[in-house]
Amino acid sequence: MHPTADRQDPAELIPWYINGTLTPEESAMVEAYLAQGGEEAAAELKLQQLMQAHEKAHQPGSTPGEFGWKRLQRDVHRIAQKQQTANKPMAWLRPAMAAAVAVIVIQAALLGSLWLPDQESGLQPLSGRVTPSADLQIKFQPQATELQIRTLLNQVDARLVDGPSAAGIYRLSLANNSAANQRAVSDQLQAAADVIEHVAAE
């Protein structure tokens, strides 16, 4: 192995490729690099050829001059390219973070809207002090299912606005809270004895 060359980087083997001192395997590696490297590889090969021609034309110990400066410029350019390549995987991070923040803001807005007080019915969040208005008090049978309760409330066009209390009492609001409708709904609920245990006016 050549002491100053990295066997993993074909570009570093170009000086020995020009000298014809590489193994067949190393030569094939450099030729593949030159074939696939485009303008950058061609420029590297030309620079190395010029450098070797310059070295042969001068006595040992002479300064590298223009060719040394060109090689330094090439190395600096290569390092800058490697750093840019290393930074590319992080380019997605900024837009991804912005999208994540946008999602959080939207979710917060949606959740907040679900907890807004119902201005028409007088409903407030659990921490509020306003007592929601109700028309009837009911208590469900212990064995009543959620489906039975929901079906019955839909039939009488009513909804729960509070409860349960310590005694298991719920407060009910009617879409039509006229006295006549309250009596009719109360009778209908009392008739559903398999779901309702107790009904009373507010």
C-alpha positions as CSV (number, residue, x, y, z in Angstrom):
1,M,0.0,0.0,0.0
2,H,1.3,3.5,-0.8
3,P,2.0,5.3,2.5
4,T,0.5,8.6,1.4
5,A,-2.6,7.3,-0.3
6,D,-6.0,6.2,0.9
7,R,-7.0,3.0,-0.8
8,Q,-10.6,3.9,-0.2
9,D,-10.2,7.2,-2.2
10,P,-9.2,6.6,-5.9
11,A,-8.4,10.3,-6.3
12,E,-5.5,9.9,-3.9
13,L,-4.0,7.1,-6.1
14,I,-3.9,9.2,-9.3
15,P,-0.1,10.2,-8.9
16,W,0.8,6.5,-8.8
17,Y,-1.6,5.8,-11.6
18,I,0.3,8.3,-13.8
19,N,3.6,6.7,-12.8
20,G,2.2,3.3,-13.7
21,T,3.1,1.8,-10.2
22,L,-0.4,0.7,-9.1
23,T,-1.6,-2.9,-8.9
24,P,-4.1,-4.0,-11.5
25,E,-6.9,-3.7,-8.8
26,E,-5.8,-0.2,-7.9
27,S,-5.6,0.9,-11.5
28,A,-9.0,-0.4,-12.2
29,M,-10.3,1.6,-9.2
30,V,-8.8,4.8,-10.5
31,E,-10.0,4.2,-14.0
32,A,-13.5,3.7,-12.8
33,Y,-13.2,6.9,-10.8
34,L,-12.0,8.9,-13.8
35,A,-14.8,7.4,-16.0
36,Q,-17.6,8.3,-13.5
37,G,-16.1,11.4,-11.8
38,G,-16.9,13.8,-14.7
39,E,-15.2,17.2,-14.9
40,E,-13.9,17.1,-11.3
41,A,-12.0,13.8,-11.9
42,A,-10.7,15.0,-15.3
43,A,-9.4,18.2,-13.6
44,E,-7.7,16.2,-10.9
45,L,-6.0,14.0,-13.5
46,K,-4.8,17.0,-15.4
47,L,-3.5,18.7,-12.3
48,Q,-1.6,15.7,-11.2
49,Q,-0.1,15.3,-14.7
50,L,1.0,19.0,-14.7
51,M,2.5,18.6,-11.2
52,Q,4.5,15.6,-12.2
53,A,5.7,17.3,-15.4
54,H,6.7,20.3,-13.3
55,E,8.6,18.2,-10.8
56,K,10.5,16.4,-13.5
57,A,11.5,19.7,-15.1
58,H,12.9,21.1,-11.9
59,Q,15.7,20.0,-9.6
60,P,14.7,18.5,-6.2
61,G,14.3,21.0,-3.5
62,S,12.6,23.7,-5.7
63,T,9.4,25.2,-4.4
64,P,6.1,23.9,-5.7
65,G,5.1,27.4,-6.9
66,E,1.9,27.7,-8.9
67,F,1.2,24.0,-8.9
68,G,1.5,23.7,-5.1
69,W,-0.9,26.6,-4.8
70,K,-3.4,24.9,-7.2
71,R,-3.2,21.7,-5.3
72,L,-3.9,23.6,-2.0
73,Q,-6.9,25.3,-3.7
74,R,-8.2,21.9,-4.9
75,D,-7.9,20.4,-1.4
76,V,-9.7,23.3,0.2
77,H,-12.5,23.0,-2.4
78,R,-12.8,19.2,-1.7
79,I,-13.1,19.7,2.0
80,A,-15.8,22.3,1.5
81,Q,-17.7,20.0,-0.7
82,K,-17.5,17.2,1.9
83,Q,-18.8,19.5,4.6
84,Q,-21.7,20.6,2.3
85,T,-22.6,16.9,1.6
86,A,-22.5,16.1,5.3
87,N,-24.9,19.0,6.1
88,K,-27.4,18.0,3.4
89,P,-29.2,15.3,5.5
90,M,-30.1,18.0,8.1
91,A,-31.7,20.3,5.4
92,W,-35.1,18.6,6.0
93,L,-35.0,19.4,9.7
94,R,-36.0,23.0,9.5
95,P,-39.2,22.5,7.4
96,A,-40.1,19.4,9.4
97,M,-39.9,21.3,12.7
98,A,-42.1,24.1,11.2
99,A,-44.7,21.5,10.1
100,A,-44.7,19.9,13.5
101,V,-45.3,23.3,15.2
102,A,-48.1,24.0,12.8
103,V,-49.8,20.7,13.6
104,I,-49.5,21.4,17.3
105,V,-51.1,24.8,16.9
106,I,-54.0,23.4,14.8
107,Q,-54.6,20.6,17.3
108,A,-54.6,23.1,20.2
109,A,-57.1,25.2,18.4
110,L,-59.4,22.3,17.7
111,L,-59.2,21.0,21.2
112,G,-59.9,24.5,22.6
113,S,-63.0,24.8,20.4
114,L,-64.4,21.6,21.8
115,W,-64.3,23.1,25.4
116,L,-66.0,26.4,24.5
117,P,-69.1,27.0,26.6
118,D,-72.4,26.4,25.0
119,Q,-73.9,30.0,25.0
120,E,-77.4,28.9,24.2
121,S,-77.8,26.1,26.8
122,G,-75.7,27.7,29.6
123,L,-73.2,24.9,29.7
124,Q,-69.8,25.8,31.1
125,P,-66.6,23.9,31.6
126,L,-66.4,21.8,34.8
127,S,-64.3,24.5,36.4
128,G,-67.0,27.1,35.7
129,R,-69.4,28.4,38.4
130,V,-72.6,28.8,36.2
131,T,-75.1,26.0,36.9
132,P,-76.6,24.8,33.6
133,S,-80.4,25.1,33.2
134,A,-82.4,21.9,33.2
135,D,-86.0,20.8,33.1
136,L,-86.1,17.4,34.6
137,Q,-84.2,15.2,37.1
138,I,-83.8,11.6,36.3
139,K,-82.1,8.5,37.7
140,F,-81.2,5.5,35.5
141,Q,-81.7,1.9,36.4
142,P,-78.3,0.3,37.3
143,Q,-78.7,-2.3,34.6
144,A,-79.5,0.3,31.8
145,T,-77.1,0.3,28.9
146,E,-75.6,3.2,27.2
147,L,-77.5,2.4,24.0
148,Q,-80.8,2.2,25.8
149,I,-80.2,5.6,27.5
150,R,-79.1,7.3,24.3
151,T,-82.1,5.9,22.4
152,L,-84.6,7.0,25.0
153,L,-83.1,10.5,25.2
154,N,-83.3,10.8,21.4
155,Q,-86.9,9.8,21.5
156,V,-87.9,12.5,23.9
157,D,-85.5,15.1,22.2
158,A,-83.6,15.7,25.4
159,R,-80.0,15.9,26.5
160,L,-78.0,15.5,29.7
161,V,-76.7,18.8,31.1
162,D,-75.3,17.8,34.5
163,G,-74.6,14.8,36.7
164,P,-74.4,12.4,38.1
165,S,-74.8,13.7,41.7
166,A,-73.7,11.8,44.7
167,A,-77.1,10.2,44.6
168,G,-76.8,9.2,40.9
169,I,-79.2,12.0,39.8
170,Y,-78.8,13.5,36.3
171,R,-80.3,16.8,35.1
172,L,-82.1,16.8,31.7
173,S,-82.7,19.6,29.3
174,L,-85.6,19.4,26.8
175,A,-85.6,20.9,23.3
176,N,-89.2,22.0,24.0
177,N,-89.4,23.0,27.6
178,S,-93.0,24.0,27.7
179,A,-95.0,22.8,30.7
180,A,-97.2,20.5,28.6
181,N,-94.1,18.9,26.9
182,Q,-92.3,18.5,30.3
183,R,-95.3,16.5,31.6
184,A,-95.5,14.4,28.4
185,V,-91.8,13.6,28.5
186,S,-92.0,12.8,32.2
187,D,-94.8,10.3,31.6
188,Q,-92.9,8.8,28.7
189,L,-89.7,8.4,30.8
190,Q,-91.6,6.9,33.7
191,A,-93.1,4.4,31.4
192,A,-89.6,3.2,30.4
193,A,-89.1,1.5,33.8
194,D,-86.4,-0.8,32.5
195,V,-84.2,2.3,31.8
196,I,-85.5,5.0,34.2
197,E,-85.7,4.5,38.0
198,H,-86.8,8.1,38.9
199,V,-88.2,11.2,37.2
200,A,-89.0,14.6,38.7
201,A,-89.4,18.2,37.5
202,E,-86.7,20.7,38.4
